[in-house]
Amino acid sequence: MTDPRSTPEFHAYVRARDAVLAMKRAGGHAFAATPSAYWAGELENVEYMVDATPLIVGKLRHHAFHITNVRPYDYRDKGDGRREFFEARLRELRALGGDALLVPESPALGGFGYEIDGKLFNVDTLKYFEVLLGMERGGVLPAIRGLERPLVCEIGAGWGGFAYQFKTLVPHATYVIVDFPELFLFSATYLAALFPGARLAFAGTSETATIDLWRDADFVFVPHLLFRLVSALPLDLTVNMVSFQEMTDAQVRGYAAMAATAGCPLLYSMNRERSPYNTQLVSVSEALADWYGLTEVALLDTDYMTSAKKPPKPSAKPDPSAPRYRHLVGRLAPEFQQRTAAGPSAPVP
């Protein structure tokens, strides 16, 4: 009988766990040292992952519920119209841009979703597909694909789903993830399992004390306490989905400053201006506008989360006052382009 601890997936988890523990021991100081009240609670829910069993690792996607609130149970066909409503949104997105950017959920590590044409789709799949379509329409993807080896940074990658889709579509990219160390238990494990030949580097550990090894890596994991290291990289694109809205105003401004100090010409955000319960942020777009000129990309009239709900009644009308997700393309302001043309020289404010 094969030892379940000898599988490549579990080896990937052990490497991620050891790196996370090293990051936590090293500590650090930064504006983001204290998470927002929302994320402080969420991180407590994943503490058990530091001592995960092979069974938990084998169903890693199920445990990512704590990050995305997406569960396998929600994709059982209950005959209540949810599946048909979900498929209708998928068709709407396909109508915007075809299937060239559509990457289904992988069945690996407990991947789940509605099975459509032999492939798995869930609300995360549609969210990432929507972002990729927005990037295409906003001119971001064409610019990135034209580079020999683009350097992309995602702030708050969660379980690593968008990184998986992006790296599948742009395999020559180097992908940097800035996040709470605890969440690398998900993203580093997942990405190492899905890309078994990928080269991973962890900043802030004895393995990679700095971020210098990025040139030889496919994925670079940077704890949020060391986010300033990223400002020294020649970033081509910075991405955030649905987590700027959960941060404090200082944190969003700090991450925008990090990208700008790196001379990063493009930034992509899919967020509400702020989450309804987040009193520590005024507006995502206001915070980003310190450094970036913003253009909104028009896609569908409803938010991606509607695909996870029951179909609305025919008489129901959308609430125009409800906070909505905005697809924003940020282009580094000309005065900062000139300032960073020779590379970052000043610390992030």
Residue pairs with C-beta under 8 A, 6 or more apart in sequence:
4 10
4 54
4 55
4 58
5 54
7 54
7 58
8 193
8 196
9 57
9 58
9 60
9 108
9 109
9 189
9 193
10 54
10 57
12 188
12 189
12 192
12 193
13 52
13 57
13 60
13 185
13 189
15 188
15 192
15 200
16 184
16 185
16 188
16 189
16 192
17 50
17 52
17 185
19 184
19 188
19 202
19 205
19 207
19 221
20 50
20 181
20 182
20 184
20 185
21 50
22 202
22 204
22 205
22 206
22 207
23 181
23 184
23 202
23 204
23 205
23 223
23 225
24 181
26 204
26 205
27 225
28 204
28 223
28 225
28 226
29 225
30 224
30 225
30 226
30 227
30 228
31 250
31 251
31 254
32 224
32 225
32 227
32 251
32 254
33 224
33 225
34 40
35 43
35 180
36 246
36 247
36 248
36 251
36 278
36 280
37 280
38 246
38 275
38 277
38 278
39 180
39 246
39 247
42 66
42 67
43 180
43 182
45 66
46 63
46 66
46 67
46 182
46 183
46 185
46 186
47 182
49 56
49 63
49 182
49 185
49 186
50 182
50 185
52 185
56 63
57 109
57 189
58 109
58 110
59 109
59 110
60 109
60 110
60 159
60 186
60 189
60 190
61 105
61 109
61 110
61 111
61 112
61 159
61 190
62 71
62 72
62 110
62 112
63 186
64 70
64 158
64 159
64 186
65 71
67 158
67 159
67 183
67 186
68 123
68 124
68 158
68 159
70 122
70 123
70 124
70 308
72 110
72 112
74 82
74 122
74 308
75 112
75 113
75 114
75 122
77 83
77 114
80 310
81 310
81 311
82 308
82 309
82 310
82 311
83 114
84 311
85 306
85 307
85 309
85 310
85 311
86 114
86 121
86 123
86 126
86 307
86 308
87 114
87 116
89 126
89 300
89 302
89 304
89 306
89 307
90 116
90 121
90 126
90 307
92 300
93 102
93 126
93 129
93 130
93 133
93 299
93 300
94 102
96 133
96 137
96 299
96 300
97 133
97 136
97 137
101 129
101 132
101 133
101 136
101 141
101 169
102 129
103 125
103 128
103 129
103 164
103 165
103 168
103 169
104 113
104 119
104 120
104 121
104 125
105 111
105 112
105 113
105 119
105 120
105 121
105 122
105 124
105 125
106 120
106 164
106 194
107 120
108 193
108 194
109 189
109 190
109 193
109 194
111 120
112 120
112 122
113 120
113 121
113 122
113 125
114 120
114 121
114 122
123 304
123 305
123 307
123 308
124 161
126 304
126 307
127 241
127 242
127 270
127 304
128 161
128 162
128 165
128 241
129 165
130 270
130 299
130 300
130 304
130 327
131 162
131 239
131 241
131 268
131 270
131 327
132 141
132 165
132 166
132 169
133 299
134 140
134 268
134 270
134 297
134 299
134 327
134 329
135 141
135 144
135 268
135 329
136 142
137 297
137 298
137 299
138 268
138 295
138 297
138 327
138 329
139 329
140 237
140 266
140 268
140 329
141 170
143 236
143 265
143 266
144 150
144 152
144 170
144 173
144 236
144 237
144 266
145 170
147 236
148 172
149 172
149 173
149 174
150 170
150 172
150 173
150 174
150 236
150 237
151 173
151 174
151 176
151 214
151 233
151 234
151 235
151 236
151 237
152 166
152 170
152 173
152 174
152 175
152 176
152 235
152 236
152 237
152 238
152 239
153 175
153 176
153 177
153 178
153 230
153 233
153 235
153 237
153 238
153 239
153 259
153 264
154 162
154 163
154 166
154 175
154 176
154 177
154 178
154 238
154 239
154 240
154 241
155 178
155 179
155 238
155 239
155 240
155 243
155 244
155 255
156 178
156 179
156 240
156 241
156 243
156 244
157 163
157 177
157 179
157 183
157 187
158 179
158 183
158 186
158 187
158 243
159 183
159 186
159 187
159 190
160 177
160 186
160 187
160 188
160 190
160 191
161 190
162 239
162 241
163 175
163 177
163 187
163 191
163 219
164 190
164 191
164 194
164 195
166 173
166 175
167 173
167 175
167 191
167 195
167 198
167 218
167 219
174 214
174 215
174 217
174 218
174 219
174 220
175 218
175 219
175 220
176 214
176 219
176 220
176 222
176 230
176 233
176 235
177 184
177 187
177 219
177 220
177 221
177 222
178 222
178 223
178 224
178 227
178 230
178 255
179 187
179 221
179 222
179 223
179 224
180 223
180 224
181 223
181 224
184 202
184 221
184 223
187 221
188 200
188 202
188 219
188 221
191 198
191 200
191 219
192 198
192 200
192 219
195 218
195 219
198 218
198 219
199 216
199 217
199 218
199 219
200 217
200 218
200 219
200 220
200 221
201 207
201 208
201 211
201 213
201 214
201 216
201 217
201 219
201 220
201 221
202 208
202 220
202 221
203 209
203 210
203 211
203 220
203 221
203 222
203 223
203 226
203 229
204 222
204 223
204 225
204 226
210 229
211 220
211 222
211 226
211 229
211 230
211 232
211 233
213 220
214 220
214 233
222 229
222 230
227 254
227 255
227 258
228 258
228 347
228 348
230 258
230 262
231 257
231 258
231 259
231 261
231 262
231 344
231 347
231 348
232 262
232 344
233 262
234 262
234 263
234 343
235 259
235 262
235 263
235 264
236 264
236 265
236 266
237 264
237 266
237 267
237 268
238 255
238 258
238 259
238 264
238 266
238 267
238 268
239 267
239 268
239 269
240 255
240 267
240 268
240 269
240 270
240 271
241 269
241 270
241 271
242 270
242 271
242 325
243 271
244 252
244 255
244 269
244 271
244 284
244 287
244 288
245 271
245 272
245 273
245 274
245 275
245 278
245 281
245 284
246 275
246 278
247 255
247 278
247 280
247 281
248 280
248 281
249 280
249 281
249 282
249 287
252 281
252 284
252 287
252 288
253 287
253 290
254 348
256 267
256 287
256 288
256 290
256 291
256 292
256 330
257 290
257 291
257 348
257 349
258 348
259 267
259 291
259 292
259 332
260 291
260 292
260 332
260 333
260 336
260 340
261 340
261 344
261 346
261 347
261 348
262 340
262 344
263 332
263 336
263 337
263 340
263 341
263 343
263 344
264 332
265 331
265 332
265 337
266 329
266 330
266 331
266 332
267 288
267 292
267 328
267 329
267 330
267 331
267 332
268 327
268 328
268 329
268 330
269 284
269 285
269 288
269 326
269 327
269 328
269 330
270 325
270 326
270 327
270 328
271 284
271 325
271 326
271 328
272 284
272 323
272 324
272 325
272 326
273 283
273 284
273 285
273 323
273 326
274 281
274 282
274 283
274 284
274 323
275 281
275 323
276 323
281 287
284 326
284 328
285 294
285 326
285 328
288 294
288 328
288 330
291 330
291 332
291 333
291 336
292 330
292 331
292 332
292 333
293 330
293 331
293 332
293 333
294 328
294 329
294 330
295 328
295 329
295 330
295 331
296 326
296 327
296 328
296 329
297 327
297 328
297 329
298 327
299 327
301 318
302 318
303 324
303 325
304 325
332 340
